[in-house]
Amino acid sequence: MTDPEERTADPAPGTDAVVLDAKGLRALAHPVRVQLVGLLRKYGPSTATRLAERLGVNSGTASYHLRQLGAAGFVEEDTGRGNARERWWRSVHLSTEFDDPELAEREPEATLAYLQSVAAAYTLRTQRALNELQTMPRAWRDTFDMSDWALRLTPEEAAALRRELRDVVARYRRDVPEEAATAPAGAARLAVISHLLPELDAPAPDTPTDTP
């Protein structure tokens, strides 16, 4: 996943983010498709063969899922690179947004499949970082972090925490062409992956009782 030929990404046309509707949600409810979109956004235009090698699947599988993603508007053919033998693909958007409780209720199976696919992709990214940790430069190795904090919050407090976390991340430079071009020397891509995981099966603390 470090092929320099695919790291020089052309700025993708279209909008910065795609907001999932029912059609898009169903189209992304597959782990291979989530990973394909992620690879095209990270490394830039590529072919089904190269993407298949990265994912460890056959090129026919990658081609099929790319066509499905194309039909749903997530990727498109990069006609400036393609030829009679190779078909190149690029991502249409830079990110995906899904925050529609009503859609989640209408499409529970697609929602679960999509979120499971995203979680699996996050796990793979974390495992890759771990595998490369010892060979990273010390300065980057020292930035790596895996932490969890147990909090006891109301739903309203949890929602506020999520907004605050997003606000913090938004203060930093995004890895998009227009901002990455002005990044200082030494800047590199860094993924911030956050999880807010309600654990409703955890027992409540014992209620203190008065003693005589």
C-alpha positions in Angstrom: 0.0 0.0 0.0 3.0 2.3 -0.4 3.3 2.3 -4.2 4.7 5.8 -5.0 3.1 5.6 -8.5 -0.3 5.8 -6.9 0.6 8.3 -4.2 0.6 11.3 -6.5 -3.2 11.7 -6.6 -4.9 14.1 -8.9 -7.5 16.3 -7.1 -10.7 14.5 -7.6 -13.5 16.5 -9.3 -16.8 17.0 -7.6 -17.7 17.8 -4.0 -15.4 17.3 -1.0 -17.8 14.9 0.8 -20.6 12.7 -0.1 -23.6 12.4 2.2 -25.0 8.9 2.1 -28.5 8.3 1.0 -30.3 4.9 0.9 -28.8 4.0 -2.5 -25.3 5.0 -1.4 -25.6 3.2 1.9 -26.6 0.0 0.2 -23.8 0.4 -2.4 -21.1 0.7 0.4 -22.5 -2.1 2.5 -19.6 -4.3 1.6 -16.1 -4.4 3.1 -14.3 -4.6 -0.3 -16.1 -1.5 -1.6 -15.3 0.5 1.5 -11.7 -0.5 1.2 -11.6 0.3 -2.5 -13.0 3.8 -2.0 -10.5 4.3 0.9 -7.5 3.3 -1.3 -8.5 5.5 -4.2 -8.9 8.5 -1.8 -5.6 7.8 -0.1 -3.3 6.9 -3.0 -5.1 8.4 -6.0 -6.2 6.9 -9.3 -5.4 3.2 -9.9 -6.4 0.1 -11.8 -8.5 -2.8 -10.7 -5.4 -5.0 -10.9 -3.3 -2.8 -8.6 -6.2 -2.4 -6.2 -6.8 -6.1 -6.1 -3.1 -6.7 -5.2 -3.4 -4.3 -2.3 -6.5 -6.0 -1.0 -5.5 -9.6 -1.7 -8.4 -10.4 -4.0 -8.5 -11.3 -7.7 -8.8 -8.5 -10.3 -12.2 -9.7 -11.4 -13.6 -9.2 -7.9 -12.1 -5.7 -7.7 -13.4 -4.8 -11.2 -16.9 -5.9 -10.2 -17.0 -3.8 -7.1 -15.5 -0.8 -8.8 -18.3 -1.0 -11.4 -20.9 -1.1 -8.6 -19.2 1.9 -7.0 -19.2 3.7 -10.3 -22.9 3.1 -10.8 -23.6 4.5 -7.3 -21.4 7.6 -8.0 -18.5 7.0 -5.7 -15.9 6.4 -8.3 -15.5 7.1 -12.0 -13.2 6.1 -14.8 -10.1 8.2 -15.2 -10.2 8.6 -18.9 -7.0 10.6 -19.0 -5.0 7.6 -17.8 -6.9 4.7 -19.3 -6.1 2.9 -22.5 -7.4 -0.2 -24.4 -5.7 -2.6 -22.0 -6.0 -0.8 -18.6 -9.0 1.0 -17.1 -8.1 3.5 -14.4 -10.5 4.6 -11.6 -10.5 7.6 -9.3 -12.6 8.6 -6.3 -15.3 11.3 -6.9 -15.2 12.5 -3.3 -12.7 13.0 -0.6 -14.8 11.7 2.3 -18.1 10.1 3.3 -20.6 11.4 5.8 -23.3 9.2 7.4 -25.2 10.8 10.3 -28.9 10.2 9.5 -30.8 8.4 12.3 -34.0 8.2 10.2 -32.1 6.5 7.3 -30.5 4.1 9.7 -33.9 3.1 11.0 -35.3 2.6 7.5 -32.2 0.6 6.3 -31.1 -1.3 9.4 -29.4 -4.2 7.6 -27.5 -1.9 5.1 -26.5 0.4 8.0 -25.1 -2.5 10.1 -23.3 -3.9 7.1 -21.8 -0.6 6.2 -20.7 0.2 9.8 -19.2 -3.3 10.1 -17.3 -2.7 6.9 -16.0 0.6 8.2 -15.0 -1.0 11.5 -13.1 -3.7 9.7 -11.3 -1.2 7.5 -10.3 0.8 10.7 -9.0 -2.5 12.2 -6.9 -3.2 9.1 -5.4 0.4 9.2 -4.5 0.0 12.9 -2.9 -3.3 12.3 -0.9 -2.0 9.5 0.4 0.9 11.6 1.4 -1.6 14.3 3.2 -3.7 11.8 5.2 -0.7 10.6 5.7 0.9 14.0 9.2 -0.4 14.6 10.5 0.9 11.2 8.9 4.3 11.5 11.2 7.3 12.3 11.3 7.9 16.0 9.5 11.2 15.8 6.5 9.6 14.1 6.7 6.5 16.3 6.3 8.7 19.4 3.0 10.1 18.0 1.3 6.7 17.9 -1.4 6.3 20.5 -4.0 3.7 21.4 -6.0 4.8 24.4 -9.4 4.3 25.9 -11.2 6.1 28.7 -14.3 4.8 30.6 -16.8 7.6 31.1 -20.3 7.6 32.6 -22.3 10.1 30.5 -25.9 10.8 29.5 -26.7 10.6 25.8 -26.7 14.4 25.6 -23.2 14.5 27.2 -22.0 11.9 24.8 -23.3 13.9 21.9 -21.5 17.0 23.2 -18.3 15.1 23.6 -18.5 13.9 20.0 -19.0 17.5 18.8 -16.1 18.8 20.9 -13.8 16.0 19.5 -14.7 17.0 16.0 -14.1 20.6 16.7 -10.6 19.8 18.0 -9.7 17.8 14.9 -11.2 20.5 12.6 -8.6 22.9 13.9 -5.8 21.0 12.3 -4.7 20.8 8.6 -6.7 18.3 6.6 -5.1 16.0 4.1 -6.9 17.5 1.0 -5.1 18.8 -2.0 -5.7 22.5 -1.4 -4.4 22.3 2.2 -1.7 19.6 1.9 0.0 21.8 -0.8 0.7 24.4 1.8 1.8 22.0 4.6 5.2 22.7 6.2 8.2 20.4 5.5 8.1 17.2 7.4 4.3 17.0 7.4 2.8 13.6 6.6 -0.6 12.0 6.5 -1.9 11.0 9.9 -5.2 9.2 10.6 -7.3 10.1 13.6 -9.9 7.4 14.2 -12.3 8.0 17.0 -14.9 5.7 18.5 -17.7 6.5 21.0 -18.9 3.1 22.0 -21.9 2.9 24.3 -21.5 -0.1 26.7 -25.0 -0.4 28.1 -24.3 -3.8 29.5 -21.9 -2.4 32.0 -23.3 -2.6 35.6 -24.2 0.6 37.3 -22.1 1.6 40.3 -23.4 0.3 43.6 -25.7 2.9 45.2 -24.3 3.9 48.6 -26.6 3.0 51.5 -26.8 4.9 54.8 -25.4 3.1 57.8 -26.7 3.6 61.3 
